[in-house]
Amino acid sequence: MIKMSHAAAAAALVTMGMLGGTASADSGPASGHDSGSDLARVTVDDRQSRITVGGEGSLASAPDVMRLNAGVEVRRATAGEAFAAAREAAARLTNALLKAGIEAKDLRTDELSLGPEYDDYPKVSGYRAAQGVEAVVRDIEAADKVIDAAAGVGEDARLNGVSFEVSNTRKILKAAREAAFKDAAARAEQYARLAGRELGRILSIDEETVTPPPPVTFGGAMLADKAASVSPGQQSVSVRVRVVYELR
């Protein structure tokens, strides 16, 4: 078995490039996530020497917006009665949400249905009508108050779940890009030093992937637990970049 020091191995990288080949070394991302595409590659050709490195930056942020999916559902003997009852219950739900602090522009109807129900098909036993609403809660501190208001409409009320999101993703994306670039620059400096070279100017920067924070969703069953307050948790955004430097 042949053993090489770090300096010798680095020199070998550049030597291989001078012979017309491409030498590469896997340098896992600084965040600790394994990724086969995160390589540092040193190449040397007749035109110029260069080093290509990948960088990754991640930033966690607390969601500041909650979306509540609620609605009403009724069953009556006739279609007309069911529809009228659903509309009346939906109006009570809307008023309750408005009183809880939700603005009219943040309320959106997302379901409206009416149909027969059967005990023994094709004999109709009654009619079911439902109307759903999505409420955007821009004050997370008021989340429990809004949920309680929706549940207080009565037995016709339905709570179908909540989701959380970050309203201003540009700010955290900017910070994640800066972190990714700094990560790439640190790796490039390390490889250049190991190879006995110096970094020159940047030849190109490519943003490879952007992973935006996904909405965090909780089902209606979790909302039934009044002992626990609704918590938005944390969401992360990640950016991966590839930077090509000139080597001197």
Secondary structure, 3 states (H helix, E strand, C coil): CCCCCHHHHHHHHHHHHHCCCEEEEECCCCCCCCCCCCEEEEEECCCCEEEEEEEEEEEEECCCEEEEEEEEEEEECCHHHHHHHHHHHHHHHHHHHHHCCCCHHHEEEEEEEEEEEEEECCEEEEEEEEEEEEEEECCHHHHHHHHHHHHCCCCCEEEEEEEEECCCHHHHHHHHHHHHHHHHHHHHHHHHHHCCCCEEEEEEEEEEEEECCCCEEEEHHHHCCCCCCCCCCCEEEEEEEEEEEEEC
